[in-house]
Amino acid sequence: MNLTTAAAPALTFLAPGMTCEHCKLAVTEEVQRVAGVVSVAVDLDTKLVRVLGSGVDEAAVVAAIDEAGYDAVSA
């Protein structure tokens, strides 16, 4: 297990417009570009995006999800 990931605080966002694997990939790729992000997990069933990282700007994650084409709010 990566100790950085284990110690990294988690942020969760709701992106209800995601419906398919393409959505998942687009969101994952955009959010991974945000400074401080260590990992991204997208759950299409719950429409949740879980972000692990240190010093991650929530507004930057929301903007990244928006850039991927989906509205998002902190969950």
mmCIF file of the N, C-alpha and C atoms, coordinates in Angstrom:
data_MODEL
# 
_entry.id   MODEL 
# 
loop_
_atom_site.group_PDB 
_atom_site.id 
_atom_site.type_symbol 
_atom_site.label_atom_id 
_atom_site.label_alt_id 
_atom_site.label_comp_id 
_atom_site.label_asym_id 
_atom_site.label_entity_id 
_atom_site.label_seq_id 
_atom_site.pdbx_PDB_ins_code 
_atom_site.Cartn_x 
_atom_site.Cartn_y 
_atom_site.Cartn_z 
_atom_site.occupancy 
_atom_site.B_iso_or_equiv 
_atom_site.pdbx_formal_charge 
_atom_site.auth_seq_id 
_atom_site.auth_comp_id 
_atom_site.auth_asym_id 
_atom_site.auth_atom_id 
_atom_site.pdbx_PDB_model_num 
ATOM 1   N N  . MET A 1 1  ? 0.848   -1.181 0.000   1.00 0.00 ? 1  MET A N  1 
ATOM 2   C CA . MET A 1 1  ? 0.000   0.000  0.000   1.00 0.00 ? 1  MET A CA 1 
ATOM 3   C C  . MET A 1 1  ? 0.885   1.232  0.000   1.00 0.00 ? 1  MET A C  1 
ATOM 4   N N  . ASN A 1 2  ? 0.546   2.203  -0.798  1.00 0.00 ? 2  ASN A N  1 
ATOM 5   C CA . ASN A 1 2  ? 1.273   3.466  -0.872  1.00 0.00 ? 2  ASN A CA 1 
ATOM 6   C C  . ASN A 1 2  ? 0.940   4.293  0.365   1.00 0.00 ? 2  ASN A C  1 
ATOM 7   N N  . LEU A 1 3  ? 1.945   4.624  1.167   1.00 0.00 ? 3  LEU A N  1 
ATOM 8   C CA . LEU A 1 3  ? 1.703   5.383  2.394   1.00 0.00 ? 3  LEU A CA 1 
ATOM 9   C C  . LEU A 1 3  ? 1.174   6.776  2.111   1.00 0.00 ? 3  LEU A C  1 
ATOM 10  N N  . THR A 1 4  ? 1.592   7.383  1.002   1.00 0.00 ? 4  THR A N  1 
ATOM 11  C CA . THR A 1 4  ? 1.075   8.703  0.643   1.00 0.00 ? 4  THR A CA 1 
ATOM 12  C C  . THR A 1 4  ? -0.425  8.630  0.430   1.00 0.00 ? 4  THR A C  1 
ATOM 13  N N  . THR A 1 5  ? -0.883  7.622  -0.269  1.00 0.00 ? 5  THR A N  1 
ATOM 14  C CA . THR A 1 5  ? -2.312  7.463  -0.520  1.00 0.00 ? 5  THR A CA 1 
ATOM 15  C C  . THR A 1 5  ? -3.063  7.193  0.776   1.00 0.00 ? 5  THR A C  1 
ATOM 16  N N  . ALA A 1 6  ? -2.510  6.355  1.632   1.00 0.00 ? 6  ALA A N  1 
ATOM 17  C CA . ALA A 1 6  ? -3.193  6.001  2.860   1.00 0.00 ? 6  ALA A CA 1 
ATOM 18  C C  . ALA A 1 6  ? -3.370  7.208  3.776   1.00 0.00 ? 6  ALA A C  1 
ATOM 19  N N  . ALA A 1 7  ? -2.404  8.128  3.773   1.00 0.00 ? 7  ALA A N  1 
ATOM 20  C CA . ALA A 1 7  ? -2.460  9.280  4.660   1.00 0.00 ? 7  ALA A CA 1 
ATOM 21  C C  . ALA A 1 7  ? -3.167  10.483 4.031   1.00 0.00 ? 7  ALA A C  1 
ATOM 22  N N  . ALA A 1 8  ? -3.443  10.416 2.746   1.00 0.00 ? 8  ALA A N  1 
ATOM 23  C CA . ALA A 1 8  ? -4.017  11.549 2.035   1.00 0.00 ? 8  ALA A CA 1 
ATOM 24  C C  . ALA A 1 8  ? -5.489  11.735 2.404   1.00 0.00 ? 8  ALA A C  1 
ATOM 25  N N  . PRO A 1 9  ? -5.885  12.996 2.682   1.00 0.00 ? 9  PRO A N  1 
ATOM 26  C CA . PRO A 1 9  ? -7.292  13.243 2.979   1.00 0.00 ? 9  PRO A CA 1 
ATOM 27  C C  . PRO A 1 9  ? -8.169  12.993 1.739   1.00 0.00 ? 9  PRO A C  1 
ATOM 28  N N  . ALA A 1 10 ? -9.394  12.561 1.967   1.00 0.00 ? 10 ALA A N  1 
ATOM 29  C CA . ALA A 1 10 ? -10.318 12.271 0.868   1.00 0.00 ? 10 ALA A CA 1 
ATOM 30  C C  . ALA A 1 10 ? -11.325 13.405 0.693   1.00 0.00 ? 10 ALA A C  1 
ATOM 31  N N  . LEU A 1 11 ? -11.615 13.703 -0.548  1.00 0.00 ? 11 LEU A N  1 
ATOM 32  C CA . LEU A 1 11 ? -12.673 14.643 -0.907  1.00 0.00 ? 11 LEU A CA 1 
ATOM 33  C C  . LEU A 1 11 ? -13.654 13.870 -1.780  1.00 0.00 ? 11 LEU A C  1 
ATOM 34  N N  . THR A 1 12 ? -14.941 14.126 -1.617  1.00 0.00 ? 12 THR A N  1 
ATOM 35  C CA . THR A 1 12 ? -15.951 13.427 -2.409  1.00 0.00 ? 12 THR A CA 1 
ATOM 36  C C  . THR A 1 12 ? -16.848 14.444 -3.091  1.00 0.00 ? 12 THR A C  1 
ATOM 37  N N  . PHE A 1 13 ? -17.138 14.184 -4.359  1.00 0.00 ? 13 PHE A N  1 
ATOM 38  C CA . PHE A 1 13 ? -17.962 15.069 -5.169  1.00 0.00 ? 13 PHE A CA 1 
ATOM 39  C C  . PHE A 1 13 ? -19.066 14.259 -5.837  1.00 0.00 ? 13 PHE A C  1 
ATOM 40  N N  . LEU A 1 14 ? -20.208 14.878 -6.030  1.00 0.00 ? 14 LEU A N  1 
ATOM 41  C CA . LEU A 1 14 ? -21.330 14.264 -6.739  1.00 0.00 ? 14 LEU A CA 1 
ATOM 42  C C  . LEU A 1 14 ? -21.383 14.860 -8.142  1.00 0.00 ? 14 LEU A C  1 
ATOM 43  N N  . ALA A 1 15 ? -21.367 13.984 -9.146  1.00 0.00 ? 15 ALA A N  1 
ATOM 44  C CA . ALA A 1 15 ? -21.452 14.396 -10.544 1.00 0.00 ? 15 ALA A CA 1 
ATOM 45  C C  . ALA A 1 15 ? -22.549 13.574 -11.206 1.00 0.00 ? 15 ALA A C  1 
ATOM 46  N N  . PRO A 1 16 ? -23.812 13.992 -11.051 1.00 0.00 ? 16 PRO A N  1 
ATOM 47  C CA . PRO A 1 16 ? -24.947 13.163 -11.476 1.00 0.00 ? 16 PRO A CA 1 
ATOM 48  C C  . PRO A 1 16 ? -25.063 12.905 -12.978 1.00 0.00 ? 16 PRO A C  1 
ATOM 49  N N  . GLY A 1 17 ? -24.364 13.652 -13.806 1.00 0.00 ? 17 GLY A N  1 
ATOM 50  C CA . GLY A 1 17 ? -24.484 13.457 -15.249 1.00 0.00 ? 17 GLY A CA 1 
ATOM 51  C C  . GLY A 1 17 ? -23.672 12.297 -15.807 1.00 0.00 ? 17 GLY A C  1 
ATOM 52  N N  . MET A 1 18 ? -22.829 11.699 -14.992 1.00 0.00 ? 18 MET A N  1 
ATOM 53  C CA . MET A 1 18 ? -21.985 10.599 -15.474 1.00 0.00 ? 18 MET A CA 1 
ATOM 54  C C  . MET A 1 18 ? -22.818 9.330  -15.643 1.00 0.00 ? 18 MET A C  1 
ATOM 55  N N  . THR A 1 19 ? -22.671 8.679  -16.812 1.00 0.00 ? 19 THR A N  1 
ATOM 56  C CA . THR A 1 19 ? -23.473 7.488  -17.076 1.00 0.00 ? 19 THR A CA 1 
ATOM 57  C C  . THR A 1 19 ? -22.704 6.310  -17.651 1.00 0.00 ? 19 THR A C  1 
ATOM 58  N N  . CYS A 1 20 ? -21.469 6.538  -18.129 1.00 0.00 ? 20 CYS A N  1 
ATOM 59  C CA . CYS A 1 20 ? -20.785 5.463  -18.848 1.00 0.00 ? 20 CYS A CA 1 
ATOM 60  C C  . CYS A 1 20 ? -19.279 5.472  -18.581 1.00 0.00 ? 20 CYS A C  1 
ATOM 61  N N  . GLU A 1 21 ? -18.601 4.491  -19.137 1.00 0.00 ? 21 GLU A N  1 
ATOM 62  C CA . GLU A 1 21 ? -17.149 4.378  -18.964 1.00 0.00 ? 21 GLU A CA 1 
ATOM 63  C C  . GLU A 1 21 ? -16.418 5.588  -19.556 1.00 0.00 ? 21 GLU A C  1 
ATOM 64  N N  . HIS A 1 22 ? -16.942 6.145  -20.635 1.00 0.00 ? 22 HIS A N  1 
ATOM 65  C CA . HIS A 1 22 ? -16.313 7.342  -21.205 1.00 0.00 ? 22 HIS A CA 1 
ATOM 66  C C  . HIS A 1 22 ? -16.383 8.491  -20.199 1.00 0.00 ? 22 HIS A C  1 
ATOM 67  N N  . CYS A 1 23 ? -17.520 8.643  -19.541 1.00 0.00 ? 23 CYS A N  1 
ATOM 68  C CA . CYS A 1 23 ? -17.674 9.674  -18.506 1.00 0.00 ? 23 CYS A CA 1 
ATOM 69  C C  . CYS A 1 23 ? -16.620 9.468  -17.424 1.00 0.00 ? 23 CYS A C  1 
ATOM 70  N N  . LYS A 1 24 ? -16.506 8.239  -16.977 1.00 0.00 ? 24 LYS A N  1 
ATOM 71  C CA . LYS A 1 24 ? -15.566 7.884  -15.908 1.00 0.00 ? 24 LYS A CA 1 
ATOM 72  C C  . LYS A 1 24 ? -14.131 8.236  -16.314 1.00 0.00 ? 24 LYS A C  1 
ATOM 73  N N  . LEU A 1 25 ? -13.752 7.872  -17.521 1.00 0.00 ? 25 LEU A N  1 
ATOM 74  C CA . LEU A 1 25 ? -12.408 8.137  -18.013 1.00 0.00 ? 25 LEU A CA 1 
ATOM 75  C C  . LEU A 1 25 ? -12.149 9.636  -18.154 1.00 0.00 ? 25 LEU A C  1 
ATOM 76  N N  . ALA A 1 26 ? -13.115 10.358 -18.711 1.00 0.00 ? 26 ALA A N  1 
ATOM 77  C CA . ALA A 1 26 ? -12.950 11.805 -18.910 1.00 0.00 ? 26 ALA A CA 1 
ATOM 78  C C  . ALA A 1 26 ? -12.764 12.522 -17.577 1.00 0.00 ? 26 ALA A C  1 
ATOM 79  N N  . VAL A 1 27 ? -13.582 12.179 -16.591 1.00 0.00 ? 27 VAL A N  1 
ATOM 80  C CA . VAL A 1 27 ? -13.492 12.809 -15.270 1.00 0.00 ? 27 VAL A CA 1 
ATOM 81  C C  . VAL A 1 27 ? -12.173 12.434 -14.600 1.00 0.00 ? 27 VAL A C  1 
ATOM 82  N N  . THR A 1 28 ? -11.814 11.167 -14.655 1.00 0.00 ? 28 THR A N  1 
ATOM 83  C CA . THR A 1 28 ? -10.576 10.709 -14.033 1.00 0.00 ? 28 THR A CA 1 
ATOM 84  C C  . THR A 1 28 ? -9.376  11.447 -14.612 1.00 0.00 ? 28 THR A C  1 
ATOM 85  N N  . GLU A 1 29 ? -9.302  11.543 -15.929 1.00 0.00 ? 29 GLU A N  1 
ATOM 86  C CA . GLU A 1 29 ? -8.168  12.206 -16.578 1.00 0.00 ? 29 GLU A CA 1 
ATOM 87  C C  . GLU A 1 29 ? -8.069  13.676 -16.187 1.00 0.00 ? 29 GLU A C  1 
ATOM 88  N N  . GLU A 1 30 ? -9.195  14.377 -16.167 1.00 0.00 ? 30 GLU A N  1 
ATOM 89  C CA . GLU A 1 30 ? -9.167  15.800 -15.819 1.00 0.00 ? 30 GLU A CA 1 
ATOM 90  C C  . GLU A 1 30 ? -8.790  16.027 -14.359 1.00 0.00 ? 30 GLU A C  1 
ATOM 91  N N  . VAL A 1 31 ? -9.369  15.235 -13.469 1.00 0.00 ? 31 VAL A N  1 
ATOM 92  C CA . VAL A 1 31 ? -9.115  15.433 -12.037 1.00 0.00 ? 31 VAL A CA 1 
ATOM 93  C C  . VAL A 1 31 ? -7.669  15.065 -11.694 1.00 0.00 ? 31 VAL A C  1 
ATOM 94  N N  . GLN A 1 32 ? -7.093  14.085 -12.364 1.00 0.00 ? 32 GLN A N  1 
ATOM 95  C CA . GLN A 1 32 ? -5.711  13.697 -12.092 1.00 0.00 ? 32 GLN A CA 1 
ATOM 96  C C  . GLN A 1 32 ? -4.736  14.834 -12.386 1.00 0.00 ? 32 GLN A C  1 
ATOM 97  N N  . ARG A 1 33 ? -5.136  15.792 -13.191 1.00 0.00 ? 33 ARG A N  1 
ATOM 98  C CA . ARG A 1 33 ? -4.280  16.930 -13.525 1.00 0.00 ? 33 ARG A CA 1 
ATOM 99  C C  . ARG A 1 33 ? -4.258  18.001 -12.434 1.00 0.00 ? 33 ARG A C  1 
ATOM 100 N N  . VAL A 1 34 ? -5.165  17.927 -11.487 1.00 0.00 ? 34 VAL A N  1 
ATOM 101 C CA . VAL A 1 34 ? -5.250  18.934 -10.416 1.00 0.00 ? 34 VAL A CA 1 
ATOM 102 C C  . VAL A 1 34 ? -4.070  18.743 -9.452  1.00 0.00 ? 34 VAL A C  1 
ATOM 103 N N  . ALA A 1 35 ? -3.429  19.851 -9.103  1.00 0.00 ? 35 ALA A N  1 
ATOM 104 C CA . ALA A 1 35 ? -2.276  19.802 -8.198  1.00 0.00 ? 35 ALA A CA 1 
ATOM 105 C C  . ALA A 1 35 ? -2.631  19.135 -6.876  1.00 0.00 ? 35 ALA A C  1 
ATOM 106 N N  . GLY A 1 36 ? -1.764  18.226 -6.436  1.00 0.00 ? 36 GLY A N  1 
ATOM 107 C CA . GLY A 1 36 ? -1.937  17.560 -5.154  1.00 0.00 ? 36 GLY A CA 1 
ATOM 108 C C  . GLY A 1 36 ? -2.731  16.275 -5.194  1.00 0.00 ? 36 GLY A C  1 
ATOM 109 N N  . VAL A 1 37 ? -3.402  15.989 -6.307  1.00 0.00 ? 37 VAL A N  1 
ATOM 110 C CA . VAL A 1 37 ? -4.220  14.770 -6.404  1.00 0.00 ? 37 VAL A CA 1 
ATOM 111 C C  . VAL A 1 37 ? -3.306  13.547 -6.505  1.00 0.00 ? 37 VAL A C  1 
ATOM 112 N N  . VAL A 1 38 ? -3.567  12.574 -5.642  1.00 0.00 ? 38 VAL A N  1 
ATOM 113 C CA . VAL A 1 38 ? -2.813  11.322 -5.628  1.00 0.00 ? 38 VAL A CA 1 
ATOM 114 C C  . VAL A 1 38 ? -3.586  10.238 -6.363  1.00 0.00 ? 38 VAL A C  1 
ATOM 115 N N  . SER A 1 39 ? -4.909  10.177 -6.157  1.00 0.00 ? 39 SER A N  1 
ATOM 116 C CA . SER A 1 39 ? -5.722  9.182  -6.857  1.00 0.00 ? 39 SER A CA 1 
ATOM 117 C C  . SER A 1 39 ? -7.158  9.673  -7.002  1.00 0.00 ? 39 SER A C  1 
ATOM 118 N N  . VAL A 1 40 ? -7.822  9.090  -8.001  1.00 0.00 ? 40 VAL A N  1 
ATOM 119 C CA . VAL A 1 40 ? -9.218  9.427  -8.302  1.00 0.00 ? 40 VAL A CA 1 
ATOM 120 C C  . VAL A 1 40 ? -9.984  8.125  -8.484  1.00 0.00 ? 40 VAL A C  1 
ATOM 121 N N  . ALA A 1 41 ? -11.146 8.014  -7.849  1.00 0.00 ? 41 ALA A N  1 
ATOM 122 C CA . ALA A 1 41 ? -12.013 6.852  -8.024  1.00 0.00 ? 41 ALA A CA 1 
ATOM 123 C C  . ALA A 1 41 ? -13.405 7.359  -8.384  1.00 0.00 ? 41 ALA A C  1 
ATOM 124 N N  . VAL A 1 42 ? -13.923 6.887  -9.503  1.00 0.00 ? 42 VAL A N  1 
ATOM 125 C CA . VAL A 1 42 ? -15.247 7.293  -9.970  1.00 0.00 ? 42 VAL A CA 1 
ATOM 126 C C  . VAL A 1 42 ? -16.195 6.098  -9.869  1.00 0.00 ? 42 VAL A C  1 
ATOM 127 N N  . ASP A 1 43 ? -17.335 6.299  -9.211  1.00 0.00 ? 43 ASP A N  1 
ATOM 128 C CA . ASP A 1 43 ? -18.350 5.252  -9.082  1.00 0.00 ? 43 ASP A CA 1 
ATOM 129 C C  . ASP A 1 43 ? -19.574 5.679  -9.887  1.00 0.00 ? 43 ASP A C  1 
ATOM 130 N N  . LEU A 1 44 ? -19.803 5.011  -11.001 1.00 0.00 ? 44 LEU A N  1 
ATOM 131 C CA . LEU A 1 44 ? -20.921 5.378  -11.872 1.00 0.00 ? 44 LEU A CA 1 
ATOM 132 C C  . LEU A 1 44 ? -22.278 5.083  -11.249 1.00 0.00 ? 44 LEU A C  1 
ATOM 133 N N  . ASP A 1 45 ? -22.360 4.078  -10.391 1.00 0.00 ? 45 ASP A N  1 
ATOM 134 C CA . ASP A 1 45 ? -23.639 3.747  -9.764  1.00 0.00 ? 45 ASP A CA 1 
ATOM 135 C C  . ASP A 1 45 ? -24.099 4.837  -8.808  1.00 0.00 ? 45 ASP A C  1 
ATOM 136 N N  . THR A 1 46 ? -23.171 5.363  -8.019  1.00 0.00 ? 46 THR A N  1 
ATOM 137 C CA . THR A 1 46 ? -23.530 6.396  -7.038  1.00 0.00 ? 46 THR A CA 1 
ATOM 138 C C  . THR A 1 46 ? -23.304 7.805  -7.563  1.00 0.00 ? 46 THR A C  1 
ATOM 139 N N  . LYS A 1 47 ? -22.610 7.905  -8.713  1.00 0.00 ? 47 LYS A N  1 
ATOM 140 C CA . LYS A 1 47 ? -22.267 9.204  -9.329  1.00 0.00 ? 47 LYS A CA 1 
ATOM 141 C C  . LYS A 1 47 ? -21.275 9.980  -8.481  1.00 0.00 ? 47 LYS A C  1 
ATOM 142 N N  . LEU A 1 48 ? -20.472 9.265  -7.674  1.00 0.00 ? 48 LEU A N  1 
ATOM 143 C CA . LEU A 1 48 ? -19.520 9.923  -6.786  1.00 0.00 ? 48 LEU A CA 1 
ATOM 144 C C  . LEU A 1 48 ? -18.105 9.855  -7.349  1.00 0.00 ? 48 LEU A C  1 
ATOM 145 N N  . VAL A 1 49 ? -17.371 10.943 -7.130  1.00 0.00 ? 49 VAL A N  1 
ATOM 146 C CA . VAL A 1 49 ? -15.966 11.033 -7.491  1.00 0.00 ? 49 VAL A CA 1 
ATOM 147 C C  . VAL A 1 49 ? -15.203 11.223 -6.180  1.00 0.00 ? 49 VAL A C  1 
ATOM 148 N N  . ARG A 1 50 ? -14.346 10.268 -5.856  1.00 0.00 ? 50 ARG A N  1 
ATOM 149 C CA . ARG A 1 50 ? -13.558 10.338 -4.611  1.00 0.00 ? 50 ARG A CA 1 
ATOM 150 C C  . ARG A 1 50 ? -12.123 10.681 -4.992  1.00 0.00 ? 50 ARG A C  1 
ATOM 151 N N  . VAL A 1 51 ? -11.619 11.724 -4.369  1.00 0.00 ? 51 VAL A N  1 
ATOM 152 C CA . VAL A 1 51 ? -10.286 12.236 -4.686  1.00 0.00 ? 51 VAL A CA 1 
ATOM 153 C C  . VAL A 1 51 ? -9.419  12.154 -3.429  1.00 0.00 ? 51 VAL A C  1 
ATOM 154 N N  . LEU A 1 52 ? -8.245  11.571 -3.572  1.00 0.00 ? 52 LEU A N  1 
ATOM 155 C CA . LEU A 1 52 ? -7.277  11.528 -2.485  1.00 0.00 ? 52 LEU A CA 1 
ATOM 156 C C  . LEU A 1 52 ? -6.096  12.415 -2.861  1.00 0.00 ? 52 LEU A C  1 
ATOM 157 N N  . GLY A 1 53 ? -5.627  13.168 -1.899  1.00 0.00 ? 53 GLY A N  1 
ATOM 158 C CA . GLY A 1 53 ? -4.474  14.011 -2.149  1.00 0.00 ? 53 GLY A CA 1 
ATOM 159 C C  . GLY A 1 53 ? -4.198  14.925 -0.986  1.00 0.00 ? 53 GLY A C  1 
ATOM 160 N N  . SER A 1 54 ? -3.179  15.709 -1.137  1.00 0.00 ? 54 SER A N  1 
ATOM 161 C CA . SER A 1 54 ? -2.773  16.633 -0.091  1.00 0.00 ? 54 SER A CA 1 
ATOM 162 C C  . SER A 1 54 ? -2.800  18.057 -0.637  1.00 0.00 ? 54 SER A C  1 
ATOM 163 N N  . GLY A 1 55 ? -3.500  18.939 0.072   1.00 0.00 ? 55 GLY A N  1 
ATOM 164 C CA . GLY A 1 55 ? -3.579  20.327 -0.363  1.00 0.00 ? 55 GLY A CA 1 
ATOM 165 C C  . GLY A 1 55 ? -4.382  20.519 -1.631  1.00 0.00 ? 55 GLY A C  1 
ATOM 166 N N  . VAL A 1 56 ? -5.319  19.625 -1.898  1.00 0.00 ? 56 VAL A N  1 
ATOM 167 C CA . VAL A 1 56 ? -6.128  19.699 -3.117  1.00 0.00 ? 56 VAL A CA 1 
ATOM 168 C C  . VAL A 1 56 ? -7.179  20.800 -2.969  1.00 0.00 ? 56 VAL A C  1 
ATOM 169 N N  . ASP A 1 57 ? -7.258  21.667 -3.947  1.00 0.00 ? 57 ASP A N  1 
ATOM 170 C CA . ASP A 1 57 ? -8.231  22.753 -3.973  1.00 0.00 ? 57 ASP A CA 1 
ATOM 171 C C  . ASP A 1 57 ? -9.572  22.197 -4.486  1.00 0.00 ? 57 ASP A C  1 
ATOM 172 N N  . GLU A 1 58 ? -10.594 22.218 -3.617  1.00 0.00 ? 58 GLU A N  1 
ATOM 173 C CA . GLU A 1 58 ? -11.906 21.674 -3.998  1.00 0.00 ? 58 GLU A CA 1 
ATOM 174 C C  . GLU A 1 58 ? -12.460 22.363 -5.241  1.00 0.00 ? 58 GLU A C  1 
ATOM 175 N N  . ALA A 1 59 ? -12.289 23.677 -5.325  1.00 0.00 ? 59 ALA A N  1 
ATOM 176 C CA . ALA A 1 59 ? -12.793 24.417 -6.488  1.00 0.00 ? 59 ALA A CA 1 
ATOM 177 C C  . ALA A 1 59 ? -12.094 23.967 -7.767  1.00 0.00 ? 59 ALA A C  1 
ATOM 178 N N  . ALA A 1 60 ? -10.817 23.622 -7.671  1.00 0.00 ? 60 ALA A N  1 
ATOM 179 C CA . ALA A 1 60 ? -10.075 23.140 -8.840  1.00 0.00 ? 60 ALA A CA 1 
ATOM 180 C C  . ALA A 1 60 ? -10.596 21.785 -9.294  1.00 0.00 ? 60 ALA A C  1 
ATOM 181 N N  . VAL A 1 61 ? -10.987 20.939 -8.340  1.00 0.00 ? 61 VAL A N  1 
ATOM 182 C CA . VAL A 1 61 ? -11.549 19.631 -8.693  1.00 0.00 ? 61 VAL A CA 1 
ATOM 183 C C  . VAL A 1 61 ? -12.908 19.823 -9.371  1.00 0.00 ? 61 VAL A C  1 
ATOM 184 N N  . VAL A 1 62 ? -13.743 20.679 -8.815  1.00 0.00 ? 62 VAL A N  1 
ATOM 185 C CA . VAL A 1 62 ? -15.045 20.962 -9.428  1.00 0.00 ? 62 VAL A CA 1 
ATOM 186 C C  . VAL A 1 62 ? -14.848 21.506 -10.841 1.00 0.00 ? 62 VAL A C  1 
ATOM 187 N N  . ALA A 1 63 ? -13.872 22.409 -11.013 1.00 0.00 ? 63 ALA A N  1 
ATOM 188 C CA . ALA A 1 63 ? -13.588 22.965 -12.339 1.00 0.00 ? 63 ALA A CA 1 
ATOM 189 C C  . ALA A 1 63 ? -13.102 21.877 -13.298 1.00 0.00 ? 63 ALA A C  1 
ATOM 190 N N  . ALA A 1 64 ? -12.302 20.932 -12.801 1.00 0.00 ? 64 ALA A N  1 
ATOM 191 C CA . ALA A 1 64 ? -11.814 19.837 -13.641 1.00 0.00 ? 64 ALA A CA 1 
ATOM 192 C C  . ALA A 1 64 ? -12.963 18.932 -14.079 1.00 0.00 ? 64 ALA A C  1 
ATOM 193 N N  . ILE A 1 65 ? -13.871 18.638 -13.169 1.00 0.00 ? 65 ILE A N  1 
ATOM 194 C CA . ILE A 1 65 ? -15.041 17.820 -13.512 1.00 0.00 ? 65 ILE A CA 1 
ATOM 195 C C  . ILE A 1 65 ? -15.901 18.558 -14.535 1.00 0.00 ? 65 ILE A C  1 
ATOM 196 N N  . ASP A 1 66 ? -16.042 19.859 -14.336 1.00 0.00 ? 66 ASP A N  1 
ATOM 197 C CA . ASP A 1 66 ? -16.773 20.688 -15.297 1.00 0.00 ? 66 ASP A CA 1 
ATOM 198 C C  . ASP A 1 66 ? -16.091 20.654 -16.674 1.00 0.00 ? 66 ASP A C  1 
ATOM 199 N N  . GLU A 1 67 ? -14.774 20.742 -16.681 1.00 0.00 ? 67 GLU A N  1 
ATOM 200 C CA . GLU A 1 67 ? -14.017 20.687 -17.937 1.00 0.00 ? 67 GLU A CA 1 
ATOM 201 C C  . GLU A 1 67 ? -14.262 19.372 -18.664 1.00 0.00 ? 67 GLU A C  1 
ATOM 202 N N  . ALA A 1 68 ? -14.467 18.299 -17.885 1.00 0.00 ? 68 ALA A N  1 
ATOM 203 C CA . ALA A 1 68 ? -14.765 16.997 -18.489 1.00 0.00 ? 68 ALA A CA 1 
ATOM 204 C C  . ALA A 1 68 ? -16.197 16.939 -19.031 1.00 0.00 ? 68 ALA A C  1 
ATOM 205 N N  . GLY A 1 69 ? -17.012 17.940 -18.671 1.00 0.00 ? 69 GLY A N  1 
ATOM 206 C CA . GLY A 1 69 ? -18.361 18.020 -19.235 1.00 0.00 ? 69 GLY A CA 1 
ATOM 207 C C  . GLY A 1 69 ? -19.486 17.713 -18.250 1.00 0.00 ? 69 GLY A C  1 
ATOM 208 N N  . TYR A 1 70 ? -19.168 17.716 -16.953 1.00 0.00 ? 70 TYR A N  1 
ATOM 209 C CA . TYR A 1 70 ? -20.186 17.328 -15.953 1.00 0.00 ? 70 TYR A CA 1 
ATOM 210 C C  . TYR A 1 70 ? -20.248 18.330 -14.818 1.00 0.00 ? 70 TYR A C  1 
ATOM 211 N N  . ASP A 1 71 ? -21.451 18.610 -14.359 1.00 0.00 ? 71 ASP A N  1 
ATOM 212 C CA . ASP A 1 71 ? -21.630 19.456 -13.187 1.00 0.00 ? 71 ASP A CA 1 
ATOM 213 C C  . ASP A 1 71 ? -21.243 18.639 -11.966 1.00 0.00 ? 71 ASP A C  1 
ATOM 214 N N  . ALA A 1 72 ? -20.663 19.320 -10.963 1.00 0.00 ? 72 ALA A N  1 
ATOM 215 C CA . ALA A 1 72 ? -20.267 18.613 -9.747  1.00 0.00 ? 72 ALA A CA 1 
ATOM 216 C C  . ALA A 1 72 ? -20.443 19.512 -8.541  1.00 0.00 ? 72 ALA A C  1 
ATOM 217 N N  . VAL A 1 73 ? -20.749 18.883 -7.412  1.00 0.00 ? 73 VAL A N  1 
ATOM 218 C CA . VAL A 1 73 ? -20.834 19.580 -6.134  1.00 0.00 ? 73 VAL A CA 1 
ATOM 219 C C  . VAL A 1 73 ? -20.126 18.714 -5.102  1.00 0.00 ? 73 VAL A C  1 
ATOM 220 N N  . SER A 1 74 ? -19.610 19.366 -4.072  1.00 0.00 ? 74 SER A N  1 
ATOM 221 C CA . SER A 1 74 ? -18.996 18.627 -2.979  1.00 0.00 ? 74 SER A CA 1 
ATOM 222 C C  . SER A 1 74 ? -20.054 17.782 -2.302  1.00 0.00 ? 74 SER A C  1 
ATOM 223 N N  . ALA A 1 75 ? -19.741 16.517 -2.037  1.00 0.00 ? 75 ALA A N  1 
ATOM 224 C CA . ALA A 1 75 ? -20.732 15.621 -1.428  1.00 0.00 ? 75 ALA A CA 1 
ATOM 225 C C  . ALA A 1 75 ? -20.431 15.378 0.030   1.00 0.00 ? 75 ALA A C  1 
# 
